[in-house]
Amino acid sequence: MFLIIYSIAYFIVFRSWSPKIRPEASSCLISLFHGSPAVFLASFAIFSDQNHGFSSSNTRTQNLVLDYTISYFLTDLLLYFIFYPSDIIFIAHHLATLFVFITCRYMVFHGAYPILSLLILAEITSFCQNVWTLATARRNDDDLAAKVHAFMSPYFYAFYSVVRGILGPFFVYQMGVFYITGKADNVIPRQLWISWMFVVITAIGVSILWISNLWIELFREKKAKLEKKS
C-alpha cells in the first residue's frame, strides 16, 4: 500500500518538483498516510483493551496496528536505501524502530501498550512535521511555501518540544520504573526491554537535539531580521 502511495506521489503529485526534493516530498506523503491514522488506530487499540499495561499480552487489534506500522517503516527504509543510502542516522533510526516493533509483535507477543503509546507520542506531531517539511523544501522558490514555513515554524517547534521534550521522557520514565522492578521479566526478557529502552531513549535524545538546533536557527533568523531593520 505504501509503495503505491509513494509511486503516486513521486510520478503524479510531485512530478513538477525538482528531482532533488521529489523523493523527500513523496516520503512525506506516505508519512501523512501513516502518522495520523496510526495515532487514532493505536489509541483505539490501547483503550479497547481494559487490561492494558506495560507487560500485558498483545491483543489482535494491537497486533494489526503493529503490522501497519512495520509495513510503513519497511517501505520507508527501502526507499531510503534507494534514494538516500548515505543517510546513516535515518536508516539506523528505522532499523532500530523496526527491531522494537518486530520483537514486540513476533517474538514476545507482549508490550504493545507501551510501544503503541510511544507510537502515539511519536506520530501525533506527524501531520505538522510533514506539512512543515514540504514547505521547507519549497520555501526558497515558492512564496506560499515560504509563508507557510514562517508561520508554522514557531508553533510546530513548540508543539514538538512539549511532546518530545516533556511527555515522551515522562512516559519513558514510567516505563523504565516498571520494567526495572522485574515484573515483566517472565514475558519480556530483561535483555530485550533494556534494548527497547536504549532505542527509545536514544531516539528521544536525537529528537531533542534536532528541535534544539531548529530553535537556535529560528532565533538567529529573527535576530538577523531585527538587525537588518535597525
C-alpha positions, 0 to 999 in steps of 0.5 A: 500500500505504501509503495503505491502511495509513494509511486503516486506521489513521486510520478503524479503529485510531485512530478513538477518538483525538482528531482532533488526534493521529489523523493523527500516530498513523496516520503512525506506523503506516505508519512501523512498516510501513516502518522495520523491514522496510526495515532487514532488506530493505536489509541483505539487499540490501547483503550479497547483493551481494559487490561492494558499495561506495560507487560500485558499480552498483545491483543489482535487489534494491537497486533494489526496496528503493529503490522501497519506500522512495520509495513510503513517503516519497511517501505520507508527504509527501502526507499531510503536505501534507494534514494538516500543510502548515505543517510546513516542516522535515518536508516539506523533510526528505522532499523532500530524502530523496526527491531522494537516493533518486530520483537514486540509483535513476533517474538514476545507477543507482549508490550504493545501498550507501551510501544503503541503509546510511544507510537502515539507520542511519536506520530501525533506531531506527524501531520505538522512535521510533514506539512512543515517539511514540504514547505521547507523544501519549497520555501526558497522558490515558492512564496506560499511555501515560504509563508507557510514555513514562517508561520508554522515554524514557531508553533510546530517547534513548540508543539514538538518540544512539549511532546518530545521534550516533556511527555515522551521522557515522562512516559519513558520514565514510567516505563523504565520504573516498571520494567526495572522492578522485574515484573515483566521479566517472565514475558519480556526478557530483561535483555530485550526491554533494556534494548527497547529502552536504549532505542527509545531513549536514544531516539528521544535524545536525537529528537531533542537535539534536532528541535534544539538546533531548529530553535537556535536557527529560528532565533538567529533568523529573527535576530538577523531580521531585527538587525537588518531593520535597525 
